[in-house]
């Protein structure tokens, strides 16, 4: 099903909105989703698109590294919202949580497709767990990590912790980390492997 938005016409640079939300704003987002679900309301979809697009583009560029991938993520996310709006239940959660869950699941799929071109990325078992912990109930903030994940990362030896933080929360490449820390690339890889084994074990034990 086609959505009532020309994605190719979306601006490449979008000014980010203030992420602070009040109950009325959350209620408005819910209202737009309900209007899409019940009436296939194009005006509501356009309003919802305008609100979420800057945040999805920002997330896409940071996590997928290219503007074209970010735009693809935006298109797929909003297409899913148009098709699945009837599945949203405002009594069980906020509109932001529901939309960002769709966005993150799609980003996982996109990352898996390119994973073969990246070395030593987070394993399939750890990546979804760590990323899912970054979903907030009320406000989306790429840099806000839950205390649950931070607790596990902070138990790592300092050398391993700085590798994990650099790769996954500072968006540095392994090569950039090796240069920054003045250590061989092989050392970065070995520290990452050890850190992932420990994180997988700890997260599994905490479930």
Helices and strands as residue ranges (DSSP letters): G 7-9, H 23-39, H 42-64, H 67-84, G 85-87, H 95-114, G 115-117, H 124-132, H 147-153, H 158-168, H 174-181, H 185-206
